[in-house]
């Protein structure tokens, strides 16, 4: 029993052993053909190999090919043959080949055992709370939006290729945290913060726990301070800087989660969805708040499932707070619509769901204001 990183470091020592069975849990760790971890896994001598993962295809069908190249080499041919025969036809944006997709399904079917969580676990219901998707934009946010749009138009006229991504990021931050742009503004100018405090008050009244997901460090810090001042909570943050090992100084990721899990009554933990995509259990929380959204619905669902796991005994409530304006289409409204459409595709095991790109948001900058 070892980690992928240790297997990579001790590749040659482990490869001397004639293993009977090799099981890779969270096998998405070996889905990149050129990665050293992947090469080390494929170098092991084992009579029988199993790859366990909830996301066999995340970015492209190359992920699937790589996993099958590990468990049964040559079943899908070489990578170049696979790309030519399956990937190009299936992943074509213009005309996806459903017949080829079905051929691939039939080819791998004898090697696949797929069970959804509801098939194997007796979990309580999971509810999506929809009334938080209509948070009315503030006057400050509207004026900041207009300023960002004017800056984008001016920079675009001068050929600045990074203008779109810069404008989209600013629009995203205006929806989530406008006080960053106007530190002296009142809290009423940040309706999402007002919604968050009100929602957490209701969760506190139930004596329950919540996870807040956001990948932005400055928002994490701001929310920590807000929750300390308003609720008197010393809120932990788990992000890419949090240690994964208990060695050395400071608390590890698991120690922070354990402290949160076993604290009595109401509590909140802030997490980056990028840092806790898999291998983390937080079943004591039954409220999941995506304060800022991921670019990828599969990754967002993985983050939600940190709470919706075996051991969860309460109904789970999932929130996607969305700032909207009756006159313009906001960034968050566009992102919510895009993710909703992508989510249905993401639940098909063979459908790749790459991150959204700037091109997906072109409409929001073409006359939305």
C-alpha positions as CSV (number, residue, x, y, z in Angstrom):
1,X,0.0,0.0,0.0
2,X,1.7,3.2,-1.2
3,X,1.2,6.6,-2.8
4,X,1.7,7.4,-6.5
5,X,4.6,9.7,-5.7
6,X,6.4,6.9,-3.7
7,X,5.8,4.5,-6.5
8,X,7.3,7.0,-8.9
9,X,10.4,7.5,-6.6
10,X,10.9,3.8,-6.0
11,X,9.9,2.7,-9.5
12,X,12.8,0.3,-10.1
13,X,12.7,-1.3,-6.7
14,X,9.0,-2.0,-7.0
15,X,9.4,-3.2,-10.6
16,X,11.6,-6.0,-9.4
17,X,8.6,-7.6,-7.7
18,X,6.3,-10.0,-9.5
19,X,3.0,-8.7,-8.3
20,X,-0.2,-10.8,-8.7
21,X,-2.6,-7.8,-8.5
22,X,-2.1,-4.1,-8.8
23,X,-5.0,-1.8,-7.9
24,X,-4.8,1.9,-8.6
25,X,-7.4,3.9,-6.6
26,X,-8.1,7.5,-7.8
27,X,-6.6,6.3,-11.1
28,X,-7.0,9.7,-12.8
29,X,-3.5,10.3,-11.3
30,X,-2.2,8.1,-14.2
31,X,-4.2,9.5,-17.1
32,X,-1.4,11.6,-18.6
33,X,0.7,9.5,-20.9
34,X,3.9,11.5,-20.5
35,X,3.8,11.9,-16.7
36,X,6.5,10.1,-14.7
37,X,3.8,8.7,-12.3
38,X,2.0,7.1,-15.3
39,X,5.2,5.6,-16.7
40,X,6.1,4.2,-13.2
41,X,2.7,2.6,-12.9
42,X,3.0,1.0,-16.4
43,X,6.5,-0.3,-15.5
44,X,5.2,-2.5,-12.7
45,X,4.9,-6.3,-13.4
46,X,1.5,-7.4,-12.4
47,X,-0.7,-10.3,-13.6
48,X,-3.9,-8.4,-13.1
49,X,-4.5,-4.7,-13.0
50,X,-7.5,-2.6,-11.8
51,X,-8.0,1.1,-12.2
52,X,-10.6,2.7,-9.9
53,X,-11.8,6.2,-10.8
54,X,-14.9,8.3,-10.8
55,X,-13.6,10.4,-13.8
56,X,-12.1,8.2,-16.4
57,X,-12.5,11.0,-19.0
58,X,-12.0,14.6,-17.8
59,X,-10.2,16.6,-20.4
60,X,-10.1,14.3,-23.5
61,X,-10.4,10.7,-24.6
62,X,-6.6,10.4,-24.2
63,X,-7.4,10.0,-20.5
64,X,-9.4,6.9,-21.3
65,X,-6.7,5.5,-23.6
66,X,-4.1,6.0,-21.0
67,X,-6.0,4.1,-18.3
68,X,-6.7,1.2,-20.7
69,X,-3.1,1.2,-21.8
70,X,-2.3,0.5,-18.1
71,X,-4.9,-2.2,-17.4
72,X,-4.8,-4.0,-20.8
73,X,-2.1,-2.8,-23.1
74,X,-3.0,-2.7,-26.8
75,X,-6.7,-3.1,-26.3
76,X,-7.2,0.3,-27.8
77,X,-4.1,0.2,-30.0
78,X,-1.3,2.8,-29.9
79,X,-2.2,6.4,-29.0
80,X,-1.8,7.5,-32.6
81,X,-4.1,4.7,-33.8
82,X,-6.6,5.6,-31.1
83,X,-6.6,9.3,-32.0
84,X,-7.1,8.4,-35.7
85,X,-9.8,5.8,-35.2
86,X,-11.8,7.2,-32.2
87,X,-10.8,10.5,-30.8
88,X,-11.0,12.7,-33.9
89,X,-14.4,11.4,-34.8
90,X,-15.9,11.5,-31.3
91,X,-14.5,14.8,-30.2
92,X,-15.2,16.7,-33.4
93,X,-16.9,20.0,-32.5
94,X,-18.7,20.1,-35.8
95,X,-20.1,16.6,-36.3
96,X,-19.5,14.1,-33.5
97,X,-19.6,10.5,-34.7
98,X,-22.2,8.7,-32.5
99,X,-21.6,5.4,-34.3
100,X,-17.9,5.5,-33.5
101,X,-18.7,6.4,-29.9
102,X,-20.9,3.4,-29.6
103,X,-18.2,1.1,-31.1
104,X,-15.8,2.4,-28.4
105,X,-18.4,1.7,-25.7
106,X,-18.9,-1.9,-26.9
107,X,-15.1,-2.5,-27.1
108,X,-14.4,-1.4,-23.5
109,X,-17.7,-2.7,-22.0
110,X,-16.3,-6.1,-20.9
111,X,-13.5,-4.3,-19.0
112,X,-15.8,-1.8,-17.3
113,X,-17.8,-2.1,-14.1
114,X,-19.6,1.2,-13.6
115,X,-21.7,1.9,-10.5
116,X,-23.1,5.3,-9.6
117,X,-23.1,6.4,-6.0
118,X,-26.9,6.0,-5.7
119,X,-26.5,2.3,-6.7
120,X,-24.1,1.3,-3.9
121,X,-24.6,3.8,-1.1
122,X,-27.7,4.5,1.0
123,X,-27.2,8.3,1.1
124,X,-29.8,11.0,2.1
125,X,-31.2,13.2,-0.6
126,X,-29.1,16.0,-2.2
127,X,-31.0,19.3,-2.9
128,X,-29.9,22.1,-5.2
129,X,-31.1,25.4,-3.7
130,X,-32.3,27.6,-6.6
131,X,-33.5,30.8,-5.0
132,X,-29.9,31.9,-4.5
133,X,-29.5,32.2,-8.3
134,X,-31.3,35.5,-8.4
135,X,-29.2,37.8,-6.4
136,X,-29.8,41.4,-7.6
137,X,-26.7,43.3,-8.7
138,X,-25.8,46.4,-6.8
139,X,-25.3,49.9,-8.1
140,X,-21.5,49.7,-7.4
141,X,-21.3,46.5,-9.3
142,X,-23.2,47.9,-12.3
143,X,-20.9,51.0,-12.5
144,X,-17.8,48.8,-12.2
145,X,-19.1,46.6,-15.0
146,X,-19.5,49.6,-17.2
147,X,-16.0,50.7,-16.4
148,X,-14.6,47.3,-17.2
149,X,-16.5,47.2,-20.5
150,X,-15.2,50.6,-21.6
151,X,-11.6,49.5,-20.7
152,X,-12.1,46.3,-22.7
153,X,-13.3,48.2,-25.8
154,X,-10.3,50.6,-25.6
155,X,-7.7,47.9,-25.2
156,X,-9.3,45.8,-27.9
157,X,-9.0,48.7,-30.4
158,X,-5.3,48.8,-29.7
159,X,-4.9,45.1,-30.4
160,X,-4.4,43.9,-26.8
161,X,-5.0,40.1,-27.2
162,X,-5.3,39.6,-23.4
163,X,-8.0,42.1,-23.1
164,X,-10.9,39.6,-23.1
165,X,-9.5,37.3,-20.4
166,X,-8.6,40.3,-18.3
167,X,-12.1,41.7,-18.6
168,X,-13.7,38.4,-17.8
169,X,-11.6,38.0,-14.7
170,X,-12.5,41.5,-13.5
171,X,-16.2,40.8,-14.2
172,X,-16.0,37.6,-12.2
173,X,-14.4,39.4,-9.3
174,X,-16.9,42.3,-9.4
175,X,-19.7,39.8,-8.9
176,X,-18.0,37.9,-6.1
177,X,-16.1,40.6,-4.3
178,X,-16.7,44.2,-5.4
179,X,-15.3,45.6,-2.2
180,X,-11.9,44.7,-3.5
181,X,-12.4,47.5,-6.1
182,X,-14.0,49.9,-3.6
183,X,-12.7,49.0,-0.1
184,X,-14.7,51.8,1.5
185,X,-18.0,50.7,0.1
186,X,-20.7,49.4,2.4
187,X,-21.5,45.7,2.7
188,X,-24.9,46.4,0.9
189,X,-22.9,47.0,-2.3
190,X,-21.9,43.3,-2.2
191,X,-25.2,41.5,-2.4
192,X,-23.6,38.1,-2.6
193,X,-21.9,38.7,0.8
194,X,-25.2,39.8,2.2
195,X,-26.8,36.6,0.9
196,X,-23.9,34.5,2.4
197,X,-24.2,36.0,5.9
198,X,-28.0,35.5,5.8
199,X,-27.7,31.9,4.7
200,X,-25.0,31.1,7.2
201,X,-27.2,32.6,10.0
202,X,-29.9,30.0,9.0
203,X,-27.4,27.2,9.0
204,X,-26.2,28.3,12.4
205,X,-29.8,28.2,13.7
206,X,-29.9,24.5,12.6
207,X,-26.5,23.9,14.3
208,X,-25.1,22.5,11.1
209,X,-21.9,22.9,9.1
210,X,-21.0,24.4,5.7
211,X,-18.2,24.3,3.2
212,X,-17.5,27.4,1.1
213,X,-15.7,26.7,-2.2
214,X,-13.6,29.4,-3.9
215,X,-10.2,29.1,-5.5
216,X,-9.2,32.8,-5.1
217,X,-6.8,33.4,-2.2
218,X,-7.9,37.1,-1.7
219,X,-11.5,36.0,-1.4
220,X,-10.6,33.2,0.9
221,X,-8.8,35.7,3.2
222,X,-11.7,38.2,3.0
223,X,-14.2,35.5,3.9
224,X,-12.1,34.3,6.8
225,X,-12.0,37.9,8.2
226,X,-15.7,38.3,7.6
227,X,-16.7,35.1,9.4
228,X,-14.4,35.9,12.3
229,X,-16.0,39.3,12.7
230,X,-19.6,38.3,12.2
231,X,-19.7,34.8,13.8
232,X,-16.6,34.7,16.0
233,X,-15.3,31.7,14.0
234,X,-11.7,30.8,13.5
235,X,-12.2,29.5,10.0
236,X,-9.7,27.1,8.4
237,X,-8.8,27.4,4.7
238,X,-7.6,24.4,2.7
239,X,-5.9,25.4,-0.6
240,X,-2.8,24.6,-2.6
241,X,-0.6,26.0,0.1
242,X,-2.0,23.7,2.8
243,X,0.4,20.8,3.7
244,X,-0.7,17.3,2.6
245,X,1.6,15.7,5.1
246,X,1.7,16.0,8.9
247,X,5.5,16.4,8.8
248,X,7.1,19.7,9.7
249,X,5.5,22.8,11.2
250,X,1.9,23.8,10.8
251,X,-1.3,21.8,10.4
252,X,-1.8,19.5,7.5
253,X,-4.8,19.4,5.3
254,X,-6.3,16.4,7.1
255,X,-5.6,17.9,10.5
256,X,-7.6,21.0,9.5
257,X,-10.4,18.9,8.2
258,X,-10.5,16.8,11.3
259,X,-10.7,19.8,13.5
260,X,-13.6,21.1,11.5
261,X,-15.3,17.7,11.4
262,X,-15.2,17.1,15.1
263,X,-16.0,20.6,16.4
264,X,-19.3,20.8,18.1
265,X,-22.2,22.5,16.3
266,X,-22.1,25.2,13.7
267,X,-18.9,25.8,11.8
268,X,-17.5,26.7,8.3
269,X,-14.5,25.7,6.3
270,X,-13.2,27.4,3.2
271,X,-11.8,25.2,0.5
272,X,-10.3,25.5,-3.0
273,X,-12.1,23.1,-5.4
274,X,-8.7,22.7,-7.2
275,X,-6.9,21.5,-4.0
276,X,-9.6,19.0,-2.8
277,X,-10.8,17.4,-6.1
278,X,-10.5,13.9,-4.7
279,X,-9.4,11.9,-1.7
280,X,-11.0,14.3,0.8
281,X,-14.0,13.5,3.0
282,X,-16.0,16.2,4.8
283,X,-19.2,14.4,5.7
284,X,-20.0,16.4,8.8
285,X,-20.8,19.4,6.5
286,X,-24.2,19.2,4.8
287,X,-24.3,22.6,3.2
288,X,-22.0,23.2,0.2
289,X,-21.7,26.8,-1.1
290,X,-19.9,27.4,-4.4
291,X,-19.2,31.0,-3.8
292,X,-17.2,31.3,-7.0
293,X,-17.8,28.7,-9.7
294,X,-15.3,26.3,-11.4
295,X,-14.7,26.4,-15.1
296,X,-15.6,22.7,-15.3
297,X,-18.8,21.1,-14.1
298,X,-17.1,17.7,-13.5
299,X,-14.6,19.4,-11.1
300,X,-17.4,21.3,-9.4
301,X,-19.4,18.1,-8.8
302,X,-16.2,16.4,-7.4
303,X,-15.9,19.3,-5.0
304,X,-19.6,18.9,-3.9
305,X,-19.1,15.2,-3.3
306,X,-16.5,15.9,-0.6
307,X,-19.7,16.2,1.6
308,X,-21.9,13.8,-0.3
309,X,-20.1,10.6,0.6
310,X,-20.7,7.4,2.6
311,X,-21.0,8.5,6.2
312,X,-23.2,11.5,5.4
313,X,-26.4,11.2,7.5
314,X,-28.1,14.5,6.7
315,X,-29.8,15.9,3.6
316,X,-27.1,17.8,1.6
317,X,-27.9,21.3,0.3
318,X,-25.9,22.7,-2.6
319,X,-25.9,26.5,-3.4
320,X,-24.7,28.3,-6.5
321,X,-25.2,32.0,-5.6
322,X,-25.5,34.0,-8.9
323,X,-25.5,37.7,-9.3
324,X,-28.0,38.9,-12.0
325,X,-29.2,42.1,-13.6
326,X,-32.5,42.7,-15.3
327,X,-30.9,44.9,-17.9
328,X,-27.6,43.2,-18.7
329,X,-26.3,39.6,-18.8
330,X,-23.8,39.2,-16.0
331,X,-20.7,37.0,-16.0
332,X,-22.1,34.8,-13.4
333,X,-25.4,34.3,-15.2
334,X,-23.5,33.3,-18.4
335,X,-21.3,30.9,-16.4
336,X,-24.2,29.3,-14.7
337,X,-25.9,28.7,-18.0
338,X,-22.8,27.3,-19.6
339,X,-22.1,24.9,-16.7
340,X,-25.7,23.8,-16.7
341,X,-25.4,22.7,-20.3
342,X,-22.0,21.1,-19.9
343,X,-23.1,19.2,-16.7
344,X,-25.5,16.9,-18.6
345,X,-22.6,15.9,-20.9
346,X,-20.2,15.5,-18.0
347,X,-22.2,12.7,-16.6
348,X,-21.6,10.5,-19.7
349,X,-18.4,8.5,-18.9
350,X,-17.0,8.9,-22.4
351,X,-17.7,12.6,-22.9
352,X,-14.7,14.9,-22.2
353,X,-15.6,18.1,-20.4
354,X,-12.6,20.4,-20.7
355,X,-12.6,23.7,-18.9
356,X,-14.6,26.6,-20.4
357,X,-12.5,29.0,-22.4
358,X,-12.7,32.7,-23.0
359,X,-14.4,32.1,-26.4
360,X,-17.4,30.6,-24.5
361,X,-18.0,34.1,-23.0
362,X,-17.7,36.2,-26.2
363,X,-21.4,37.1,-26.2
364,X,-21.1,38.8,-22.8
365,X,-18.6,41.2,-24.3
366,X,-20.3,41.7,-27.6
367,X,-23.0,44.2,-26.8
368,X,-24.1,42.8,-23.5
369,X,-23.7,46.2,-22.1
